[in-house]
Amino acid sequence: MRLNAVVATGKLSHLLDKNAAWASRMHQRDPNFFDRLAHQQSPQYLWIGCSDSRVPANQIVDLPPGEIFVHRNVGNLVLPHDLNCLSVLQFAVDVLRIRHVIVCGHYRCSGVRAALEHEQHGLVDDWLRPIHDLRERYKAELNAIGEPESRAARLCELNVIEQVKNVTRTGTVVDAWTRGHSLSIHGWIYDVADGLLRDLNVTVTGITNDEKLECSEMTK
């Protein structure tokens, strides 16, 4: 096992070199940076985003390490059976005491496109089933959009809004609101074509009726 580890490290030595250079730059800019990180983690934000390599949370909001708690998966989904995501949410709210949950999707999402176009990719198809269901729920609206790229973009937006709803339904969030914890759930979308984030204006700050998040009310 040790031999395999050494061989693998050798193949990725350029990444270790980049890490050393980055650490050196950070230390030169702020000699106390890593010491602070070693002694505390107090982010105010939980980012629930897509695993897509083009959407790195810290970089696109220009925050340094330690400022944002991150969970990512294919399609930025929040599902009731996903203990990984739910555990991250619970730790962020109850232990780190974060004040904002940001569900962030992105245009040109391969997972959303796969669901929209009935593509098959194996095991991930089961994971993406909720987006397939969302596509069917809004079939009339999506079919009315003639341009394929715009149709896919709209499903990306609908998916973010749906995941915001799912976050608000979790026991962790309901309990936090019930005990008076200040917690806001936001829905954003990122465009990889211009690097800009867009607020979908579906922020929820307390226990609310689902109709307040109906997609038809979203500011376009």
Disulfide bonds with the S-S distance in Angstrom:
none
